[in-house]
Amino acid sequence: MFATLSDRLADTFKNLRGKGRLSEADIDATAREIRIALLEADVALPVVKEFVAAVKERARGEEVSQALNPAQQIVKIVNEELVAILGGETRRLRYAKTGPTVIMLAGLQGAGKTTLAAKLALWLKEQGKTPMLVACDLQRPNAVRQLEVNGERVGVPVFAPEPGNGVGDPVSVARASIEEAKRRLHDVVIVDTAGRLGVDAELMQQASDIRDAVTPDEVLFVVDAMIGQDAVSTAQAFLDGVGYDGVVLTKLDGDARGGAALSIASITGKPVMFASNGEKMTDFDLFHPDRMASRILDMGDVMTLIEQAEKAFDSEQAMKAAAKLSGQGGEFTLDDFLEQMQQVRKLGSMSKIMGMLPGMGQFREQLENFDEREIDRIQAIIQSMTPAERANPKIIDGSRRARIAKGSGRQVSDVNQLVDRFFEARKMMMQMARGGGFPGMPGMPGMPGAGGPKKGKAKPQQKKGKGAKRSGNPAKAAQQAAAEKEKAAAAPANPFGLPGGEDVDYEKAAAALDLPKDFSKFLK
């Protein structure tokens, strides 16, 4: 979503590299580029003015003028100001001290409230809560049925006493849901309300009546991040008409410019609490302003990637694979490779995973064009092999490769490519697991092989000879022999002798030692 903004900011910062000191003209030019980048991203004008003014003021201050690297300091300032306009700190849900916690969702039709209600319920369920969904959208066709289906998908019960489609009183349903939740011992109630195509008096009145009936602990305004400037005006209208405690952004995986996400928190003063960035029910999490700012500046979002990996990965399988790669648990096979690949797929699309790594913005086009079906093709090839072939790929000869290609519906060249890449990848991973680092690079500090000389660069050792090299000229050879004889006579007979030049009689000294009976054999 923030691709355009990220690219423009990256180009702006490139112009600052290598400058030991920033002039007033450099600061003005940078501020102008940042202003254009934010306006192109559809950020609200008041937010842009405030943001650029803050960056310019800090850029002219001592923190940049005295910095060793002014360009990096500017990036740091922009990152901190982005975090500030995104809300500053992560805002978490407030839970009721007694009785069920009531969360009410409000927003326009089409913003994704019903789907988001199920995503929120699944997220709460993973946090150890026992949520219940309440169908109070009784006007939109099949809204009740949609919530029931989504509830089944995430394993959360739905309270829907009215069929909807224009039938029933949503305020009565909301009021009755609290008693139902108490009776069935649910600790969280999520109320899905009706929306409209636009803000109107009837919508606001119904939302206000439901709010008064259930006195929610949290009112969340759900907004489509793809509607641009309308998101800000709609958020302000709901804030004035109904009031809410936090914002939930949906469709963050879209290709819109994303200015709404950068504007809402700053203009309304209400924090963005959750973000939905995909179609799967698991594509939902807390909104972290610092992580979002880091993504915009192409610094990646490694923390989110780690958290998702901890949820998706089987730790026991991961430990076994790591042991094999370090040479302690057998050999890493194609079966292990397939297991690891299947676990990675649980994290989502490869383009989304790679997009969380720092510096991947420069490969955005390649990531967008990545064919996710390629992983399915690799899986088909591996599963077309026999157990013996997966355990020992070295036995896969020409006839076996032809059979595997036919069984997987691929070409023989695809099988060849997979096997060759597997051996290369296994070699590299084993080297990294044993602390050797990447091929051609020194190892990690504190690991075996770290800090040692590179292969092929070792200092040549002198060959041990019987003596110094003698000249072929008889006269010179005689002079060398005489010099060596004088040197030998001048040197003490024993370099470890006594200060007076006397030699140490080691046998006599050993005999005089009062050692244990069985210890003397070690001196022979």
Backbone hydrogen bonds, N-H to C=O, Kabsch-Sander energy under -0.5 kcal/mol:
donor,donor_aa,acceptor,acceptor_aa,energy
6,S,2,F,-2.9
7,D,3,A,-2.5
8,R,4,T,-2.3
9,L,5,L,-2.4
10,A,6,S,-2.3
11,D,7,D,-2.3
12,T,8,R,-1.9
13,F,9,L,-2.3
14,K,10,A,-1.6
15,N,11,D,-1.1
16,L,13,F,-1.2
17,R,13,F,-0.6
17,R,14,K,-1.0
19,K,16,L,-1.5
20,G,18,G,-0.6
27,I,23,S,-2.0
28,D,24,E,-2.3
29,A,25,A,-2.5
30,T,26,D,-2.4
31,A,27,I,-2.6
32,R,28,D,-2.3
33,E,29,A,-2.1
34,I,30,T,-2.4
35,R,31,A,-2.4
36,I,32,R,-2.3
37,A,33,E,-2.4
38,L,34,I,-2.3
39,L,35,R,-2.4
40,E,36,I,-2.5
41,A,37,A,-1.2
42,D,39,L,-1.5
43,V,38,L,-2.1
48,V,44,A,-2.1
49,K,45,L,-2.6
50,E,46,P,-2.0
51,F,47,V,-2.6
52,V,48,V,-2.8
53,A,49,K,-2.2
54,A,50,E,-1.9
55,V,51,F,-2.2
56,K,52,V,-2.6
57,E,53,A,-2.2
58,R,54,A,-2.1
59,A,55,V,-2.4
60,R,56,K,-1.6
61,G,58,R,-0.9
64,V,61,G,-1.0
65,S,61,G,-1.8
66,Q,62,E,-2.3
67,A,64,V,-1.2
73,Q,69,N,-1.7
74,I,70,P,-2.2
75,V,71,A,-1.9
76,K,72,Q,-2.2
77,I,73,Q,-2.2
78,V,74,I,-2.7
79,N,75,V,-2.5
80,E,76,K,-2.3
81,E,77,I,-2.4
82,L,78,V,-2.3
83,V,79,N,-2.2
84,A,80,E,-1.7
85,I,81,E,-2.2
86,L,82,L,-1.6
87,G,84,A,-1.2
88,G,83,V,-2.9
89,E,87,G,-1.8
92,R,90,T,-0.6
95,Y,93,L,-0.5
101,T,187,D,-3.0
103,I,101,T,-0.6
103,I,189,V,-3.4
104,M,102,V,-0.5
104,M,218,E,-2.6
105,L,191,V,-2.5
106,A,220,L,-2.4
109,Q,196,R,-2.9
111,A,108,L,-1.5
116,L,112,G,-2.2
117,A,113,K,-2.5
118,A,114,T,-1.3
119,K,115,T,-1.9
120,L,116,L,-3.0
121,A,117,A,-2.0
122,L,118,A,-2.4
123,W,119,K,-2.3
124,L,120,L,-2.5
125,K,121,A,-2.3
126,E,122,L,-2.1
127,Q,123,W,-0.9
128,G,125,K,-1.5
129,K,124,L,-2.4
132,M,188,V,-1.6
133,L,157,P,-2.5
134,V,190,I,-2.4
135,A,159,F,-2.2
136,C,134,V,-1.1
136,C,192,D,-1.9
138,L,136,C,-1.2
143,A,140,R,-1.9
146,Q,142,N,-2.2
147,L,143,A,-1.9
148,E,144,V,-2.1
149,V,145,R,-2.4
150,N,146,Q,-2.4
151,G,147,L,-2.5
152,E,148,E,-2.0
153,R,149,V,-1.9
154,V,150,N,-1.7
155,G,151,G,-0.8
156,V,151,G,-2.7
159,F,133,L,-3.6
160,A,158,V,-0.8
164,G,167,V,-0.8
165,N,140,R,-0.6
166,G,138,L,-3.6
167,V,164,G,-0.9
173,V,169,D,-1.9
174,A,170,P,-2.3
175,R,171,V,-2.2
176,A,172,S,-2.5
177,S,173,V,-1.7
178,I,174,A,-0.8
178,I,175,R,-0.7
179,E,175,R,-0.8
180,E,176,A,-2.0
181,A,177,S,-2.5
182,K,178,I,-2.0
183,R,179,E,-2.3
184,R,180,E,-2.3
185,L,182,K,-0.7
186,H,181,A,-2.8
187,D,130,T,-0.8
188,V,130,T,-1.0
189,V,101,T,-3.2
190,I,132,M,-2.7
191,V,103,I,-2.9
191,V,189,V,-0.6
192,D,134,V,-2.5
192,D,190,I,-0.6
193,T,105,L,-0.8
193,T,191,V,-0.7
194,A,136,C,-0.5
204,M,200,D,-2.0
205,Q,201,A,-2.4
206,Q,202,E,-2.3
207,A,203,L,-2.3
208,S,204,M,-2.3
209,D,205,Q,-2.4
210,I,206,Q,-2.2
211,R,207,A,-2.2
212,D,208,S,-2.3
213,A,209,D,-1.8
214,V,210,I,-1.9
215,T,211,R,-1.8
217,D,102,V,-1.9
218,E,102,V,-1.8
220,L,104,M,-3.0
220,L,218,E,-0.6
221,F,246,G,-2.7
222,V,106,A,-3.4
222,V,220,L,-0.6
223,V,221,F,-0.5
223,V,248,V,-2.6
225,A,223,V,-0.6
225,A,250,T,-2.3
227,I,224,D,-1.5
230,D,227,I,-1.2
231,A,228,G,-1.5
232,V,228,G,-0.6
232,V,229,Q,-0.7
233,S,229,Q,-1.6
234,T,230,D,-2.8
235,A,231,A,-2.1
236,Q,232,V,-2.1
237,A,233,S,-2.0
238,F,234,T,-2.5
239,L,235,A,-2.0
240,D,236,Q,-2.1
241,G,237,A,-2.5
242,V,238,F,-2.9
243,G,238,F,-2.9
245,D,219,V,-2.9
246,G,219,V,-1.5
247,V,271,P,-2.4
248,V,221,F,-2.8
249,L,274,F,-2.1
250,T,223,V,-2.3
252,L,276,S,-2.4
254,G,251,K,-1.5
259,G,41,A,-1.0
261,A,258,G,-0.8
262,L,258,G,-0.8
263,S,259,G,-0.9
263,S,260,A,-0.7
264,I,260,A,-2.5
267,I,263,S,-2.5
268,T,264,I,-2.8
269,G,264,I,-0.5
269,G,265,A,-1.3
272,V,86,L,-0.6
273,M,247,V,-3.0
273,M,271,P,-0.6
274,F,247,V,-1.3
275,A,285,D,-2.3
276,S,249,L,-2.9
277,N,275,A,-0.5
277,N,283,D,-1.1
283,D,280,K,-1.4
284,F,282,T,-2.3
285,D,275,A,-1.8
287,F,273,M,-2.3
288,H,286,L,-0.6
292,M,288,H,-2.3
293,A,289,P,-2.4
294,S,290,D,-1.8
295,R,291,R,-2.0
296,I,292,M,-2.3
297,L,293,A,-1.8
298,D,295,R,-1.8
299,M,294,S,-3.3
300,G,294,S,-0.6
301,D,356,M,-3.4
305,L,301,D,-1.7
306,I,302,V,-2.6
307,E,303,M,-2.4
308,Q,304,T,-2.5
309,A,305,L,-2.2
310,E,306,I,-2.4
311,K,307,E,-1.3
312,A,308,Q,-2.3
313,F,309,A,-2.9
315,S,313,F,-0.8
318,A,314,D,-2.4
319,M,315,S,-2.3
320,K,316,E,-2.0
321,A,317,Q,-2.4
322,A,318,A,-2.3
323,A,319,M,-2.3
324,K,320,K,-2.1
325,L,321,A,-2.2
326,S,322,A,-1.6
327,G,324,K,-1.4
328,Q,323,A,-3.0
329,G,323,A,-0.8
329,G,330,G,-0.6
333,T,331,E,-0.5
334,L,390,R,-2.3
337,F,333,T,-2.1
338,L,334,L,-2.4
339,E,335,D,-2.2
340,Q,336,D,-2.4
341,M,337,F,-2.1
342,Q,338,L,-2.2
343,Q,339,E,-1.8
344,V,340,Q,-2.1
345,R,341,M,-1.7
346,K,342,Q,-0.7
346,K,343,Q,-0.7
347,L,344,V,-1.6
348,G,345,R,-1.4
353,I,349,S,-2.1
354,M,350,M,-2.9
355,G,351,S,-1.7
356,M,352,K,-0.6
356,M,353,I,-1.3
357,L,354,M,-1.7
359,G,298,D,-2.1
360,M,357,L,-1.3
362,Q,359,G,-0.8
363,F,360,M,-1.5
364,R,361,G,-1.4
367,L,363,F,-2.4
368,E,364,R,-2.6
369,N,365,E,-1.6
370,F,367,L,-1.0
372,E,370,F,-0.8
374,E,371,D,-1.9
375,I,372,E,-1.1
376,D,372,E,-0.6
377,R,373,R,-1.9
378,I,374,E,-2.1
379,Q,375,I,-2.2
380,A,376,D,-2.2
381,I,377,R,-2.0
382,I,378,I,-2.3
383,Q,379,Q,-2.5
384,S,380,A,-0.8
384,S,381,I,-0.7
385,M,382,I,-1.4
390,R,386,T,-2.3
391,A,387,P,-1.9
392,N,388,A,-2.0
395,I,392,N,-1.8
396,I,393,P,-1.6
397,D,395,I,-1.3
401,R,397,D,-2.4
402,A,398,G,-1.9
403,R,399,S,-2.0
404,I,400,R,-2.7
405,A,401,R,-2.4
406,K,402,A,-2.0
407,G,403,R,-2.3
408,S,404,I,-1.9
409,G,405,A,-0.8
410,R,405,A,-2.0
414,D,411,Q,-0.5
415,V,411,Q,-1.4
416,N,412,V,-2.7
417,Q,413,S,-2.4
418,L,414,D,-2.3
419,V,415,V,-2.5
420,D,416,N,-2.5
421,R,417,Q,-2.5
422,F,418,L,-2.3
423,F,419,V,-2.1
424,E,420,D,-2.0
425,A,421,R,-3.1
426,R,422,F,-2.9
427,K,423,F,-2.1
428,M,424,E,-2.2
429,M,425,A,-2.8
430,M,426,R,-2.4
431,Q,427,K,-1.9
432,M,428,M,-2.2
433,A,429,M,-2.8
434,R,430,M,-1.8
435,G,432,M,-1.5
436,G,431,Q,-3.3
437,G,431,Q,-0.5
441,M,438,F,-2.3
443,G,449,G,-0.6
444,M,435,G,-0.7
447,M,444,M,-2.0
450,A,447,M,-2.2
452,G,449,G,-0.9
457,K,454,K,-1.9
465,G,463,K,-0.7
477,A,473,N,-2.6
478,A,474,P,-1.9
479,Q,475,A,-1.9
480,Q,476,K,-2.5
481,A,477,A,-2.1
482,A,478,A,-2.1
483,A,479,Q,-2.3
484,E,480,Q,-2.2
485,K,481,A,-1.8
486,E,482,A,-2.1
487,K,483,A,-2.2
488,A,484,E,-2.2
489,A,485,K,-1.8
490,A,486,E,-2.0
491,A,487,K,-1.6
497,G,494,N,-2.1
498,L,502,E,-3.0
501,G,498,L,-2.3
506,Y,504,V,-1.2
509,A,505,D,-2.1
510,A,506,Y,-2.5
511,A,507,E,-2.0
512,A,508,K,-1.4
513,L,509,A,-0.6
513,L,510,A,-0.7
515,L,513,L,-1.3
519,F,516,P,-1.2
520,S,516,P,-0.7
522,F,519,F,-1.6
523,L,520,S,-1.5
524,K,521,K,-0.9
